Amino acid sequence: MRYDNLIQPDNEQAATLIHITDKSRFENWLALQSDAARTAIKAQKFEGNANDIAILPGDKPGEWSVVAGVSDAAEPGVWHLAKAADSLPEGTYRLADYDAGDAMLGWMLGQYRYHEYLSEPKLMGPRVLLVREPARIPSAILQAAATALVRDLVNRPAGDLGPNALEAEAKRIAKPHKADVIVIAGEALETGYPLIHAVGKAAMREHAPRLIELEWGDPRHPRIAIVGKGITFDSGGLDIKSASGMRLMKKDMGGAAHALALAELIMAAHLPVRLHMLVAAAENSIAGNAMRPGDIIKSRKGISVEIDNTDAEGRLVLADALTKAIQDKAALIIDFATLTGAARVALGPDLPAMFSNDESVASAILAASKAASDPLWRMPLWAPYMEMLDSDIADTSNSGGAFAGAVTAALFLQKFVPDEVPWVHLDTFAWRPTSKPGRPKGGEALGLRAVFRYLTETYPVG
């Protein structure tokens, strides 16, 4: 994906013009057009609907312009230009009496393609948009690159993206920012991070589990922990998934992809924070030494966990990572995880479930999600359901049963976070089952821009 497709205009006359309209303004706009333009619009059955595009003839041979329908022409939404960026031919474009605003991001993401494994990828030349707000270009480019990183990592097959690949990615993003990366892997996890070890030990030989930590920033700044679930493939363990349930489990490291992308955003934006990123990476596989239903494992925090379901493994690796973040004095913890199917049943694929133990932080993130057009939906940490996690022979079980699965998963994680530390848990799908303009089917960043906007507003640069 290219990130040079937004530039400040120096010769607007050489660029193809894009007109913007919407359903309510279409008739008035149409009345101002030439007879030739109205004929072309009628022939293309363009009526100003969102994501519709029509080509208009120019006054000279070879000249042409574009009209793009959007949901509301008065508000430059993120996805207003995504369809145009995807559909128009290679070239340079400019908007007619319209500042791109948030639509800069959609223009770039509309050109995203994942073609790593195609022998003959259909490569298109860049479609460059001239914009009149050059100060907004760097942020738009950073967010497009971060979104593309999440998509690339989630789209990559599990055979080519194990825990070692997540470690390599952490080292890649750390290098230009002089961040420190610390990795504890393999059998060394057993004493310090026993839950991560238990989940990953069945794949120890080929895909050794690990805790990947990245530290960056001035130690005098507020310490922010970003935690990601990095299950690089989830068979379900001995409580094995069905074939259909396993088909997309390459994406079970989507939380780690979000954590890596957010860490890179924070460093590139030079936010005044002390960043502590933690990725708990493992493959939940099956072997003779696999974690069994009924096993009891003592966590890093000392809480003993009865394994009720080996397919409820993501919360286990997160628990040890959350404990490490607390021990290192995090002032705020935000975790990303593709944790439960129950969240998708409740909210569908586009809407991550958000849980938090802090009202002010939760409200601020929800406001940021709305402003960033990156929606979240808050779900309750419903304390009475904590009893669903009771065990007769351990401090807790890892699975709450058939009801309120997203809530009980979050309540399990809450056991590892003291009330006085603000904590946000995002149960995100990290995937789009169908395509939309600027948002192709496949891996997706859901909640990433919302959290980044919250952090930039809470910890402004300068």
ChimeraX attribute file (.defattr): number of C-alpha atoms within 10 A of each C-alpha:
attribute: neighborCount
match mode: 1-to-1
recipient: residues
	/A:1	15
	/A:2	16
	/A:3	17
	/A:4	13
	/A:5	21
	/A:6	24
	/A:7	15
	/A:8	14
	/A:9	17
	/A:10	8
	/A:11	8
	/A:12	15
	/A:13	10
	/A:14	12
	/A:15	17
	/A:16	19
	/A:17	18
	/A:18	24
	/A:19	20
	/A:20	25
	/A:21	24
	/A:22	21
	/A:23	15
	/A:24	14
	/A:25	15
	/A:26	17
	/A:27	13
	/A:28	10
	/A:29	14
	/A:30	16
	/A:31	10
	/A:32	10
	/A:33	13
	/A:34	13
	/A:35	11
	/A:36	13
	/A:37	19
	/A:38	17
	/A:39	14
	/A:40	16
	/A:41	21
	/A:42	12
	/A:43	10
	/A:44	14
	/A:45	12
	/A:46	18
	/A:47	20
	/A:48	25
	/A:49	17
	/A:50	19
	/A:51	18
	/A:52	17
	/A:53	25
	/A:54	22
	/A:55	17
	/A:56	23
	/A:57	18
	/A:58	13
	/A:59	9
	/A:60	7
	/A:61	7
	/A:62	7
	/A:63	10
	/A:64	15
	/A:65	17
	/A:66	20
	/A:67	21
	/A:68	24
	/A:69	26
	/A:70	24
	/A:71	18
	/A:72	17
	/A:73	20
	/A:74	12
	/A:75	15
	/A:76	19
	/A:77	22
	/A:78	20
	/A:79	25
	/A:80	28
	/A:81	30
	/A:82	24
	/A:83	25
	/A:84	26
	/A:85	25
	/A:86	21
	/A:87	13
	/A:88	14
	/A:89	12
	/A:90	13
	/A:91	14
	/A:92	18
	/A:93	25
	/A:94	24
	/A:95	20
	/A:96	13
	/A:97	9
	/A:98	16
	/A:99	16
	/A:100	24
	/A:101	17
	/A:102	20
	/A:103	19
	/A:104	30
	/A:105	28
	/A:106	26
	/A:107	29
	/A:108	30
	/A:109	30
	/A:110	24
	/A:111	25
	/A:112	22
	/A:113	18
	/A:114	16
	/A:115	13
	/A:116	11
	/A:117	9
	/A:118	8
	/A:119	7
	/A:120	8
	/A:121	11
	/A:122	8
	/A:123	8
	/A:124	11
	/A:125	10
	/A:126	19
	/A:127	23
	/A:128	21
	/A:129	26
	/A:130	23
	/A:131	22
	/A:132	17
	/A:133	14
	/A:134	12
	/A:135	10
	/A:136	16
	/A:137	20
	/A:138	14
	/A:139	15
	/A:140	21
	/A:141	20
	/A:142	19
	/A:143	21
	/A:144	23
	/A:145	22
	/A:146	23
	/A:147	24
	/A:148	22
	/A:149	23
	/A:150	27
	/A:151	27
	/A:152	20
	/A:153	26
	/A:154	29
	/A:155	23
	/A:156	17
	/A:157	17
	/A:158	22
	/A:159	10
	/A:160	12
	/A:161	18
	/A:162	23
	/A:163	29
	/A:164	20
	/A:165	16
	/A:166	24
	/A:167	20
	/A:168	12
	/A:169	16
	/A:170	28
	/A:171	19
	/A:172	13
	/A:173	20
	/A:174	20
	/A:175	11
	/A:176	11
	/A:177	14
	/A:178	13
	/A:179	17
	/A:180	15
	/A:181	20
	/A:182	14
	/A:183	13
	/A:184	15
	/A:185	22
	/A:186	20
	/A:187	18
	/A:188	13
	/A:189	20
	/A:190	16
	/A:191	12
	/A:192	16
	/A:193	27
	/A:194	22
	/A:195	29
	/A:196	31
	/A:197	29
	/A:198	25
	/A:199	29
	/A:200	31
	/A:201	27
	/A:202	23
	/A:203	19
	/A:204	20
	/A:205	10
	/A:206	11
	/A:207	24
	/A:208	21
	/A:209	34
	/A:210	29
	/A:211	24
	/A:212	27
	/A:213	24
	/A:214	23
	/A:215	20
	/A:216	20
	/A:217	21
	/A:218	12
	/A:219	12
	/A:220	9
	/A:221	13
	/A:222	17
	/A:223	23
	/A:224	19
	/A:225	31
	/A:226	28
	/A:227	29
	/A:228	31
	/A:229	31
	/A:230	34
	/A:231	32
	/A:232	29
	/A:233	25
	/A:234	27
	/A:235	22
	/A:236	21
	/A:237	24
	/A:238	18
	/A:239	16
	/A:240	17
	/A:241	15
	/A:242	10
	/A:243	9
	/A:244	8
	/A:245	13
	/A:246	14
	/A:247	13
	/A:248	17
	/A:249	21
	/A:250	25
	/A:251	29
	/A:252	26
	/A:253	35
	/A:254	33
	/A:255	33
	/A:256	33
	/A:257	34
	/A:258	34
	/A:259	27
	/A:260	28
	/A:261	26
	/A:262	23
	/A:263	27
	/A:264	23
	/A:265	21
	/A:266	21
	/A:267	21
	/A:268	15
	/A:269	16
	/A:270	15
	/A:271	20
	/A:272	22
	/A:273	22
	/A:274	21
	/A:275	24
	/A:276	23
	/A:277	27
	/A:278	31
	/A:279	32
	/A:280	32
	/A:281	34
	/A:282	36
	/A:283	32
	/A:284	30
	/A:285	23
	/A:286	21
	/A:287	13
	/A:288	9
	/A:289	12
	/A:290	18
	/A:291	27
	/A:292	19
	/A:293	15
	/A:294	14
	/A:295	14
	/A:296	19
	/A:297	18
	/A:298	16
	/A:299	23
	/A:300	21
	/A:301	20
	/A:302	13
	/A:303	15
	/A:304	19
	/A:305	24
	/A:306	24
	/A:307	23
	/A:308	21
	/A:309	22
	/A:310	25
	/A:311	21
	/A:312	21
	/A:313	27
	/A:314	30
	/A:315	24
	/A:316	27
	/A:317	30
	/A:318	27
	/A:319	26
	/A:320	25
	/A:321	31
	/A:322	30
	/A:323	20
	/A:324	20
	/A:325	24
	/A:326	19
	/A:327	10
	/A:328	12
	/A:329	13
	/A:330	21
	/A:331	16
	/A:332	18
	/A:333	22
	/A:334	20
	/A:335	26
	/A:336	31
	/A:337	28
	/A:338	27
	/A:339	27
	/A:340	21
	/A:341	17
	/A:342	18
	/A:343	23
	/A:344	19
	/A:345	11
	/A:346	14
	/A:347	14
	/A:348	13
	/A:349	18
	/A:350	20
	/A:351	20
	/A:352	28
	/A:353	26
	/A:354	25
	/A:355	24
	/A:356	22
	/A:357	19
	/A:358	14
	/A:359	9
	/A:360	11
	/A:361	17
	/A:362	18
	/A:363	13
	/A:364	17
	/A:365	25
	/A:366	21
	/A:367	16
	/A:368	23
	/A:369	22
	/A:370	12
	/A:371	16
	/A:372	20
	/A:373	15
	/A:374	21
	/A:375	20
	/A:376	25
	/A:377	13
	/A:378	17
	/A:379	16
	/A:380	15
	/A:381	20
	/A:382	12
	/A:383	10
	/A:384	7
	/A:385	15
	/A:386	19
	/A:387	13
	/A:388	19
	/A:389	20
	/A:390	17
	/A:391	17
	/A:392	8
	/A:393	12
	/A:394	16
	/A:395	15
	/A:396	23
	/A:397	23
	/A:398	27
	/A:399	24
	/A:400	24
	/A:401	13
	/A:402	9
	/A:403	11
	/A:404	15
	/A:405	19
	/A:406	24
	/A:407	23
	/A:408	26
	/A:409	24
	/A:410	25
	/A:411	22
	/A:412	22
	/A:413	19
	/A:414	21
	/A:415	16
	/A:416	21
	/A:417	19
	/A:418	12
	/A:419	11
	/A:420	10
	/A:421	15
	/A:422	19
	/A:423	23
	/A:424	23
	/A:425	22
	/A:426	27
	/A:427	28
	/A:428	29
	/A:429	30
	/A:430	29
	/A:431	25
	/A:432	17
	/A:433	13
	/A:434	10
	/A:435	10
	/A:436	14
	/A:437	20
	/A:438	24
	/A:439	22
	/A:440	20
	/A:441	14
	/A:442	19
	/A:443	27
	/A:444	29
	/A:445	26
	/A:446	28
	/A:447	27
	/A:448	27
	/A:449	24
	/A:450	22
	/A:451	23
	/A:452	22
	/A:453	19
	/A:454	20
	/A:455	19
	/A:456	16
	/A:457	14
	/A:458	14
	/A:459	14
	/A:460	13
	/A:461	11
	/A:462	6
